[in-house]
Amino acid sequence: MSVSNSSQFRLEKLKKQAKSLSKKQCITHSEALEVIAQQHGFQSWFECRSQLLKGNAKLEAPAKKVFAHEYDPLIHRVEDVRGVFPDDSGGRRLQVRNSVLSYSHEFFESANSFRNRLESEIRSIISRAKDHIRIDVLVYINPETLQMLENSSDFFDSILARYERLDTLRVDISEEGISTDFLRQLSGLTEEPTR
């Protein structure tokens, strides 16, 4: 059986996409191959590969991925949601981003200066978490900063409500700085410490 150059080229292109996805999502290459095949309308990588090699395959354009807050079950498939990946058991795995922000040793002139700094860092976290279905942020502040806020629960609730992709904004009081060792202990909780 001879394989056409165009079929081989398309197969290699899909493998490169899977390699990129594997690095980006921290999944195995075989898992990434399955995701790529499903994005192009095949049930498995085996089916995709065999159809391409036979010259029978027409690749569908991958479905546009949507964020979780845009998901509408009448329009989208679950696989079309960013941050949802198939797992080995046939179920789905969710990509979650946990970040830690520490302002324990920082003192702010006003509540507005604290809000501006916090929201700037939250926007940065969100912009780097395009492939995550959930974004959770843990914020450490000192008691002085907390006292500066008139109504702290309303303050943090308003920030949480402002960013649709932010699922959790948890605040803890800490007079000590957050050490690198402490962040390593949280490695089960944190994917990538922000500060």
Buried (B, 14 or more C-beta within 10 A) or exposed (E): EEEEEEBEEBBEEBBEBBBEBBEEBEBEEEBBBBBBBBBBBBEEBEEBBEBBBEEEBEBEEBBEBBBBEBBEEEEBEEBBBBBBBBEEEEEBBEBBBBBBBBBBEBEBEEBEEBBEBBEEBBEEBBEBBEBBBBBBBBBBBBEEBEEBBEEBEEBBEEBBEEBEBBBEBEBEEBEEEBEEEBBEEEEEBBBEBBE
